[in-house]
Amino acid sequence: MKFQELKEEFSVQFLVLVIVIGLASGLLTYAISFAEHICRYVFMLSGWATYIYIPAMFVITVYLLKKYFPYADGSGLPQGYAVDIFDEYRLNKTYSFRSAIGKALLTFMSIAGGASLGKEGPTIQICSSLFAQMKNISAAKQRLLIKLGAGVGVAAAFNAPIGGMVFAIEEYVKKISPKIATILVGATLGAVFISNLLTGNQPYMGQVSPTQLQHSWHHIPFAILIGSLCGLSGALFTKAIVFMTVNKTWFFNSWRKKHYLINALIFGLIVAFIGHLSSGLSFGNGAASTTQFLDSSTDAPWYYALAKFFGAITSVSAGVPGGYFSTALSIGAGIGDLVHHFFNTIPLVQFYLLGMAGFLAAITQSPITAVAMVVEMSGSSQFSLPILLSCFVASIISEQFGDSVYHQQVLNYIDPSRYKETL
């Protein structure tokens, strides 16, 4: 595919779509923030009211999903691995304007209903769906744009252009020419710029003071320790998610698929219970609370990682759509905080950053993406070496227990015999 061909075909409509994607990402950021506010408001009015409110919201969300938006399920990220495998019908349904609208609406409802999920995975599917609306292009170019749209979606969702581009290359595109890379850079630049006009150009996880990031070779054992814990806990998280969403041999999973509304009700009650126990900290993707802990260098509650861990698993099990990139960062921050209690002479923010990057690397098994995103989101480039070590250890350990959670979830969308083609 020649660059000149893409340049000619993607001129005006490509630019328009980039602008629309930037606007959509910015508006979704506001919408999800409002959704979390709704859930917190209900919880503050009455913690017991959530035992009615959350199951009801989950049931309505799942009903709308099954009835009107069947291709807007899941996080939105695993489908990207199957872009080259989907037939034309499945591809157009998964990445349609209808699916994009459904993904935005249902993700809003999920998070307003207390799900411990976020907008990052959904933003990927939404941005890819918008790019898929390009007219008068070949099927091969459409599939390429869908993959590039995933990177643009991550970049816009996290205000992390470099991390988003690295994600697209590391996970979806794999082999990329300098010319195609230029298109990715241009699309990311445009979408993030437009999104920032709406939301402001602030790091997604706040700004860490450089004085708290000074380190030496003495920090190596801590990076290895946190990386190891994140690798093991990330593998456990992956096993639990895959067992609940992919496994077809367990009788309960078969029952859940047939009785999806009752399933949403049951897990909605569990999500409400976890939220009640954690004083509401399990609700939402955790970005706001984690940013507060990181910016103020204050300890998170000891149960923070557990609340987000089980909150995410039960939310996904309920069948409501939503992503868990930010949730993974929150879980990792909680793990880092727990370790810090035993080594409190070292700045707390260092443990937060090591845990955030380590757990994200563990569930994605994409250490380069994890490093780039956490460093970019927190403005902590001078601490990149310990973060890199934590990600490397976490990813290596997690790989021993199977593929990433997103890769295994692709089995929900393809014939298992073609799974290796997605790796």
Summary of the structure (lengths in Angstrom):
residues: 423
radius of gyration: 20.2
end to end distance: 22.9
largest distance: 61.0
contacts: 1689
relative contact order: 0.15
helix: 76%
strand: 0%
